[in-house]
Amino acid sequence: LDHIVPRHRGGLHTWDNLVAACKGCNHRKGSKTLDEARMHLVRAPFEPRSDLYSLFTPYLADERNEAWRSYLFLGRN
């Protein structure tokens, strides 16, 4: 996941400021804005429609994937 507006530049940790990005693109963008990185969004960010806990429960049941919990807002209101 990548913050569209970097957090240190006032970007929030919210669904409308988060997008999926491959490792290479995430690294290329780094802490730059989209304009600075000469990148654009393929589509607008959105809040997932599914209940994330139900969607990711099988994946998160594997201990190796525990670190992802903090990125998926599980247990937050």
Backbone as XML, in Angstrom:
<?xml version="1.0"?>
<chain id="A" units="angstrom">
  <residue number="1" name="LEU">
    <atom name="N" x="0.842" y="-1.177" z="0.000"/>
    <atom name="CA" x="0.000" y="0.000" z="0.000"/>
    <atom name="C" x="0.886" y="1.238" z="0.000"/>
  </residue>
  <residue number="2" name="ASP">
    <atom name="N" x="0.419" y="2.263" z="-0.692"/>
    <atom name="CA" x="1.164" y="3.513" z="-0.772"/>
    <atom name="C" x="0.243" y="4.678" z="-0.446"/>
  </residue>
  <residue number="3" name="HIS">
    <atom name="N" x="0.766" y="5.656" z="0.269"/>
    <atom name="CA" x="0.020" y="6.885" z="0.546"/>
    <atom name="C" x="0.157" y="7.804" z="-0.663"/>
  </residue>
  <residue number="4" name="ILE">
    <atom name="N" x="-0.958" y="8.251" z="-1.216"/>
    <atom name="CA" x="-0.923" y="9.156" z="-2.362"/>
    <atom name="C" x="-0.233" y="10.455" z="-1.956"/>
  </residue>
  <residue number="5" name="VAL">
    <atom name="N" x="-0.736" y="11.085" z="-0.914"/>
    <atom name="CA" x="-0.063" y="12.239" z="-0.312"/>
    <atom name="C" x="0.737" y="11.681" z="0.854"/>
  </residue>
  <residue number="6" name="PRO">
    <atom name="N" x="2.064" y="11.757" z="0.788"/>
    <atom name="CA" x="2.883" y="11.181" z="1.852"/>
    <atom name="C" x="2.480" y="11.695" z="3.234"/>
  </residue>
  <residue number="7" name="ARG">
    <atom name="N" x="2.559" y="10.818" z="4.214"/>
    <atom name="CA" x="2.144" y="11.176" z="5.577"/>
    <atom name="C" x="2.945" y="12.352" z="6.119"/>
  </residue>
  <residue number="8" name="HIS">
    <atom name="N" x="4.235" y="12.406" z="5.830"/>
    <atom name="CA" x="5.036" y="13.521" z="6.357"/>
    <atom name="C" x="4.707" y="14.846" z="5.670"/>
  </residue>
  <residue number="9" name="ARG">
    <atom name="N" x="3.862" y="14.792" z="4.646"/>
    <atom name="CA" x="3.401" y="16.011" z="3.973"/>
    <atom name="C" x="1.931" y="16.285" z="4.285"/>
  </residue>
  <residue number="10" name="GLY">
    <atom name="N" x="1.444" y="15.642" z="5.338"/>
    <atom name="CA" x="0.077" y="15.892" z="5.779"/>
    <atom name="C" x="-0.951" y="14.903" z="5.265"/>
  </residue>
  <residue number="11" name="GLY">
    <atom name="N" x="-0.522" y="13.909" z="4.508"/>
    <atom name="CA" x="-1.448" y="12.892" z="4.020"/>
    <atom name="C" x="-1.965" y="12.037" z="5.162"/>
  </residue>
  <residue number="12" name="LEU">
    <atom name="N" x="-3.213" y="11.668" z="5.077"/>
    <atom name="CA" x="-3.837" y="10.874" z="6.129"/>
    <atom name="C" x="-3.731" y="9.385" z="5.840"/>
  </residue>
  <residue number="13" name="HIS">
    <atom name="N" x="-3.885" y="8.591" z="6.876"/>
    <atom name="CA" x="-3.873" y="7.130" z="6.754"/>
    <atom name="C" x="-5.324" y="6.678" z="6.595"/>
  </residue>
  <residue number="14" name="THR">
    <atom name="N" x="-5.936" y="7.066" z="5.470"/>
    <atom name="CA" x="-7.340" y="6.781" z="5.189"/>
    <atom name="C" x="-7.453" y="6.128" z="3.820"/>
  </residue>
  <residue number="15" name="TRP">
    <atom name="N" x="-8.594" y="5.482" z="3.584"/>
    <atom name="CA" x="-8.782" y="4.763" z="2.324"/>
    <atom name="C" x="-8.664" y="5.667" z="1.105"/>
  </residue>
  <residue number="16" name="ASP">
    <atom name="N" x="-9.088" y="6.936" z="1.210"/>
    <atom name="CA" x="-9.009" y="7.799" z="0.033"/>
    <atom name="C" x="-7.603" y="8.340" z="-0.213"/>
  </residue>
  <residue number="17" name="ASN">
    <atom name="N" x="-6.649" y="7.984" z="0.652"/>
    <atom name="CA" x="-5.253" y="8.359" z="0.439"/>
    <atom name="C" x="-4.353" y="7.134" z="0.299"/>
  </residue>
  <residue number="18" name="LEU">
    <atom name="N" x="-4.941" y="5.958" z="0.161"/>
    <atom name="CA" x="-4.168" y="4.721" z="0.030"/>
    <atom name="C" x="-4.500" y="4.015" z="-1.274"/>
  </residue>
  <residue number="19" name="VAL">
    <atom name="N" x="-3.466" y="3.514" z="-1.923"/>
    <atom name="CA" x="-3.657" y="2.723" z="-3.138"/>
    <atom name="C" x="-2.709" y="1.529" z="-3.102"/>
  </residue>
  <residue number="20" name="ALA">
    <atom name="N" x="-3.073" y="0.496" z="-3.829"/>
    <atom name="CA" x="-2.183" y="-0.653" z="-3.974"/>
    <atom name="C" x="-1.073" y="-0.268" z="-4.946"/>
  </residue>
  <residue number="21" name="ALA">
    <atom name="N" x="0.148" y="-0.622" z="-4.604"/>
    <atom name="CA" x="1.282" y="-0.329" z="-5.475"/>
    <atom name="C" x="2.273" y="-1.477" z="-5.395"/>
  </residue>
  <residue number="22" name="CYS">
    <atom name="N" x="2.820" y="-1.832" z="-6.536"/>
    <atom name="CA" x="3.844" y="-2.878" z="-6.531"/>
    <atom name="C" x="5.100" y="-2.321" z="-5.849"/>
  </residue>
  <residue number="23" name="LYS">
    <atom name="N" x="5.997" y="-3.197" z="-5.481"/>
    <atom name="CA" x="7.209" y="-2.799" z="-4.768"/>
    <atom name="C" x="8.009" y="-1.768" z="-5.569"/>
  </residue>
  <residue number="24" name="GLY">
    <atom name="N" x="8.142" y="-1.994" z="-6.870"/>
    <atom name="CA" x="8.918" y="-1.082" z="-7.708"/>
    <atom name="C" x="8.317" y="0.313" z="-7.772"/>
  </residue>
  <residue number="25" name="CYS">
    <atom name="N" x="7.001" y="0.384" z="-7.978"/>
    <atom name="CA" x="6.331" y="1.689" z="-8.051"/>
    <atom name="C" x="6.349" y="2.390" z="-6.698"/>
  </residue>
  <residue number="26" name="ASN">
    <atom name="N" x="6.135" y="1.639" z="-5.635"/>
    <atom name="CA" x="6.164" y="2.220" z="-4.294"/>
    <atom name="C" x="7.547" y="2.807" z="-4.019"/>
  </residue>
  <residue number="27" name="HIS">
    <atom name="N" x="8.584" y="2.085" z="-4.386"/>
    <atom name="CA" x="9.952" y="2.556" z="-4.168"/>
    <atom name="C" x="10.245" y="3.779" z="-5.045"/>
  </residue>
  <residue number="28" name="ARG">
    <atom name="N" x="9.802" y="3.732" z="-6.288"/>
    <atom name="CA" x="10.036" y="4.845" z="-7.220"/>
    <atom name="C" x="9.378" y="6.132" z="-6.717"/>
  </residue>
  <residue number="29" name="LYS">
    <atom name="N" x="8.158" y="6.014" z="-6.214"/>
    <atom name="CA" x="7.445" y="7.195" z="-5.718"/>
    <atom name="C" x="8.043" y="7.669" z="-4.403"/>
  </residue>
  <residue number="30" name="GLY">
    <atom name="N" x="8.366" y="6.728" z="-3.527"/>
    <atom name="CA" x="8.956" y="7.090" z="-2.245"/>
    <atom name="C" x="8.115" y="8.099" z="-1.496"/>
  </residue>
  <residue number="31" name="SER">
    <atom name="N" x="8.724" y="9.185" z="-1.059"/>
    <atom name="CA" x="8.008" y="10.217" z="-0.300"/>
    <atom name="C" x="7.634" y="11.411" z="-1.175"/>
  </residue>
  <residue number="32" name="LYS">
    <atom name="N" x="7.627" y="11.204" z="-2.486"/>
    <atom name="CA" x="7.272" y="12.281" z="-3.415"/>
    <atom name="C" x="5.763" y="12.334" z="-3.626"/>
  </residue>
  <residue number="33" name="THR">
    <atom name="N" x="5.304" y="13.460" z="-4.157"/>
    <atom name="CA" x="3.919" y="13.539" z="-4.608"/>
    <atom name="C" x="3.845" y="12.844" z="-5.959"/>
  </residue>
  <residue number="34" name="LEU">
    <atom name="N" x="2.644" y="12.592" z="-6.435"/>
    <atom name="CA" x="2.490" y="11.979" z="-7.754"/>
    <atom name="C" x="3.142" y="12.839" z="-8.831"/>
  </residue>
  <residue number="35" name="ASP">
    <atom name="N" x="2.935" y="14.151" z="-8.775"/>
    <atom name="CA" x="3.536" y="15.049" z="-9.771"/>
    <atom name="C" x="5.055" y="14.996" z="-9.723"/>
  </residue>
  <residue number="36" name="GLU">
    <atom name="N" x="5.619" y="15.043" z="-8.534"/>
    <atom name="CA" x="7.077" y="15.000" z="-8.399"/>
    <atom name="C" x="7.654" y="13.698" z="-8.943"/>
  </residue>
  <residue number="37" name="ALA">
    <atom name="N" x="6.926" y="12.616" z="-8.760"/>
    <atom name="CA" x="7.385" y="11.307" z="-9.231"/>
    <atom name="C" x="7.017" y="11.072" z="-10.698"/>
  </residue>
  <residue number="38" name="ARG">
    <atom name="N" x="6.286" y="12.033" z="-11.287"/>
    <atom name="CA" x="5.804" y="11.907" z="-12.670"/>
    <atom name="C" x="5.000" y="10.623" z="-12.853"/>
  </residue>
  <residue number="39" name="MET">
    <atom name="N" x="4.094" y="10.434" z="-11.907"/>
    <atom name="CA" x="3.228" y="9.257" z="-11.923"/>
    <atom name="C" x="1.777" y="9.718" z="-11.887"/>
  </residue>
  <residue number="40" name="HIS">
    <atom name="N" x="0.879" y="8.813" z="-12.199"/>
    <atom name="CA" x="-0.554" y="9.101" z="-12.114"/>
    <atom name="C" x="-1.267" y="7.861" z="-11.587"/>
  </residue>
  <residue number="41" name="LEU">
    <atom name="N" x="-2.456" y="8.083" z="-11.060"/>
    <atom name="CA" x="-3.256" y="6.967" z="-10.561"/>
    <atom name="C" x="-3.934" y="6.268" z="-11.731"/>
  </residue>
  <residue number="42" name="VAL">
    <atom name="N" x="-3.964" y="4.961" z="-11.699"/>
    <atom name="CA" x="-4.683" y="4.194" z="-12.713"/>
    <atom name="C" x="-6.182" y="4.358" z="-12.495"/>
  </residue>
  <residue number="43" name="ARG">
    <atom name="N" x="-6.588" y="4.398" z="-11.233"/>
    <atom name="CA" x="-7.984" y="4.675" z="-10.892"/>
    <atom name="C" x="-8.031" y="5.344" z="-9.525"/>
  </residue>
  <residue number="44" name="ALA">
    <atom name="N" x="-9.140" y="5.987" z="-9.265"/>
    <atom name="CA" x="-9.297" y="6.709" z="-8.000"/>
    <atom name="C" x="-9.353" y="5.733" z="-6.829"/>
  </residue>
  <residue number="45" name="PRO">
    <atom name="N" x="-8.775" y="6.109" z="-5.695"/>
    <atom name="CA" x="-8.850" y="5.239" z="-4.517"/>
    <atom name="C" x="-10.278" y="5.167" z="-3.990"/>
  </residue>
  <residue number="46" name="PHE">
    <atom name="N" x="-10.581" y="4.074" z="-3.289"/>
    <atom name="CA" x="-11.927" y="3.904" z="-2.738"/>
    <atom name="C" x="-11.857" y="3.022" z="-1.502"/>
  </residue>
  <residue number="47" name="GLU">
    <atom name="N" x="-12.850" y="3.159" z="-0.662"/>
    <atom name="CA" x="-12.951" y="2.296" z="0.512"/>
    <atom name="C" x="-13.518" y="0.956" z="0.067"/>
  </residue>
  <residue number="48" name="PRO">
    <atom name="N" x="-12.881" y="-0.150" z="0.440"/>
    <atom name="CA" x="-13.394" y="-1.464" z="0.043"/>
    <atom name="C" x="-14.830" y="-1.668" z="0.512"/>
  </residue>
  <residue number="49" name="ARG">
    <atom name="N" x="-15.610" y="-2.339" z="-0.297"/>
    <atom name="CA" x="-17.015" y="-2.590" z="0.035"/>
    <atom name="C" x="-17.186" y="-3.791" z="0.955"/>
  </residue>
  <residue number="50" name="SER">
    <atom name="N" x="-16.253" y="-4.696" z="0.931"/>
    <atom name="CA" x="-16.359" y="-5.913" z="1.742"/>
    <atom name="C" x="-15.862" y="-5.665" z="3.159"/>
  </residue>
  <residue number="51" name="ASP">
    <atom name="N" x="-16.345" y="-6.473" z="4.056"/>
    <atom name="CA" x="-15.822" y="-6.470" z="5.408"/>
    <atom name="C" x="-14.420" y="-7.073" z="5.340"/>
  </residue>
  <residue number="52" name="LEU">
    <atom name="N" x="-13.416" y="-6.270" z="5.619"/>
    <atom name="CA" x="-12.039" y="-6.730" z="5.467"/>
    <atom name="C" x="-11.719" y="-7.945" z="6.318"/>
  </residue>
  <residue number="53" name="TYR">
    <atom name="N" x="-12.272" y="-7.993" z="7.508"/>
    <atom name="CA" x="-11.966" y="-9.130" z="8.367"/>
    <atom name="C" x="-12.417" y="-10.426" z="7.703"/>
  </residue>
  <residue number="54" name="SER">
    <atom name="N" x="-13.628" y="-10.432" z="7.141"/>
    <atom name="CA" x="-14.129" y="-11.634" z="6.466"/>
    <atom name="C" x="-13.321" y="-11.944" z="5.218"/>
  </residue>
  <residue number="55" name="LEU">
    <atom name="N" x="-12.968" y="-10.896" z="4.497"/>
    <atom name="CA" x="-12.237" y="-11.073" z="3.250"/>
    <atom name="C" x="-10.838" y="-11.644" z="3.478"/>
  </residue>
  <residue number="56" name="PHE">
    <atom name="N" x="-10.152" y="-11.154" z="4.518"/>
    <atom name="CA" x="-8.767" y="-11.539" z="4.739"/>
    <atom name="C" x="-8.560" y="-12.576" z="5.839"/>
  </residue>
  <residue number="57" name="THR">
    <atom name="N" x="-9.620" y="-13.051" z="6.492"/>
    <atom name="CA" x="-9.462" y="-14.008" z="7.581"/>
    <atom name="C" x="-8.638" y="-15.232" z="7.179"/>
  </residue>
  <residue number="58" name="PRO">
    <atom name="N" x="-8.927" y="-15.872" z="6.047"/>
    <atom name="CA" x="-8.105" y="-17.042" z="5.690"/>
    <atom name="C" x="-6.629" y="-16.682" z="5.522"/>
  </residue>
  <residue number="59" name="TYR">
    <atom name="N" x="-6.358" y="-15.552" z="4.941"/>
    <atom name="CA" x="-4.982" y="-15.118" z="4.732"/>
    <atom name="C" x="-4.306" y="-14.799" z="6.063"/>
  </residue>
  <residue number="60" name="LEU">
    <atom name="N" x="-5.017" y="-14.093" z="6.933"/>
    <atom name="CA" x="-4.430" y="-13.675" z="8.203"/>
    <atom name="C" x="-4.334" y="-14.803" z="9.219"/>
  </residue>
  <residue number="61" name="ALA">
    <atom name="N" x="-5.001" y="-15.911" z="8.973"/>
    <atom name="CA" x="-4.896" y="-17.060" z="9.871"/>
    <atom name="C" x="-3.482" y="-17.633" z="9.847"/>
  </residue>
  <residue number="62" name="ASP">
    <atom name="N" x="-2.763" y="-17.396" z="8.773"/>
    <atom name="CA" x="-1.385" y="-17.859" z="8.640"/>
    <atom name="C" x="-0.480" y="-16.908" z="9.436"/>
  </residue>
  <residue number="63" name="GLU">
    <atom name="N" x="0.240" y="-17.424" z="10.419"/>
    <atom name="CA" x="1.093" y="-16.604" z="11.286"/>
    <atom name="C" x="2.087" y="-15.759" z="10.502"/>
  </residue>
  <residue number="64" name="ARG">
    <atom name="N" x="2.517" y="-16.226" z="9.344"/>
    <atom name="CA" x="3.501" y="-15.482" z="8.550"/>
    <atom name="C" x="2.952" y="-14.152" z="8.046"/>
  </residue>
  <residue number="65" name="ASN">
    <atom name="N" x="1.642" y="-14.001" z="8.054"/>
    <atom name="CA" x="1.021" y="-12.786" z="7.526"/>
    <atom name="C" x="0.524" y="-11.839" z="8.616"/>
  </residue>
  <residue number="66" name="GLU">
    <atom name="N" x="0.866" y="-12.100" z="9.858"/>
    <atom name="CA" x="0.403" y="-11.292" z="10.994"/>
    <atom name="C" x="0.748" y="-9.806" z="10.833"/>
  </residue>
  <residue number="67" name="ALA">
    <atom name="N" x="1.876" y="-9.500" z="10.252"/>
    <atom name="CA" x="2.309" y="-8.105" z="10.117"/>
    <atom name="C" x="1.347" y="-7.253" z="9.301"/>
  </residue>
  <residue number="68" name="TRP">
    <atom name="N" x="0.532" y="-7.881" z="8.460"/>
    <atom name="CA" x="-0.399" y="-7.118" z="7.618"/>
    <atom name="C" x="-1.569" y="-6.537" z="8.397"/>
  </residue>
  <residue number="69" name="ARG">
    <atom name="N" x="-1.877" y="-7.066" z="9.581"/>
    <atom name="CA" x="-3.044" y="-6.589" z="10.344"/>
    <atom name="C" x="-3.039" y="-5.071" z="10.528"/>
  </residue>
  <residue number="70" name="SER">
    <atom name="N" x="-1.910" y="-4.504" z="10.868"/>
    <atom name="CA" x="-1.860" y="-3.062" z="11.131"/>
    <atom name="C" x="-2.142" y="-2.234" z="9.880"/>
  </residue>
  <residue number="71" name="TYR">
    <atom name="N" x="-1.915" y="-2.793" z="8.709"/>
    <atom name="CA" x="-2.155" y="-2.057" z="7.466"/>
    <atom name="C" x="-3.597" y="-2.169" z="6.989"/>
  </residue>
  <residue number="72" name="LEU">
    <atom name="N" x="-4.355" y="-3.079" z="7.545"/>
    <atom name="CA" x="-5.723" y="-3.328" z="7.084"/>
    <atom name="C" x="-6.779" y="-2.745" z="8.015"/>
  </residue>
  <residue number="73" name="PHE">
    <atom name="N" x="-6.369" y="-1.933" z="8.972"/>
    <atom name="CA" x="-7.283" y="-1.238" z="9.883"/>
    <atom name="C" x="-8.172" y="-2.193" z="10.666"/>
  </residue>
  <residue number="74" name="LEU">
    <atom name="N" x="-7.751" y="-3.414" z="10.899"/>
    <atom name="CA" x="-8.575" y="-4.365" z="11.635"/>
    <atom name="C" x="-8.632" y="-3.963" z="13.097"/>
  </residue>
  <residue number="75" name="GLY">
    <atom name="N" x="-9.834" y="-3.927" z="13.631"/>
    <atom name="CA" x="-10.029" y="-3.572" z="15.022"/>
    <atom name="C" x="-10.103" y="-2.082" z="15.276"/>
  </residue>
  <residue number="76" name="ARG">
    <atom name="N" x="-10.128" y="-1.277" z="14.206"/>
    <atom name="CA" x="-10.230" y="0.180" z="14.365"/>
    <atom name="C" x="-11.606" y="0.644" z="13.952"/>
  </residue>
  <residue number="77" name="ASN">
    <atom name="N" x="-12.072" y="1.710" z="14.561"/>
    <atom name="CA" x="-13.358" y="2.310" z="14.183"/>
    <atom name="C" x="-13.139" y="3.559" z="13.382"/>
  </residue>
</chain>
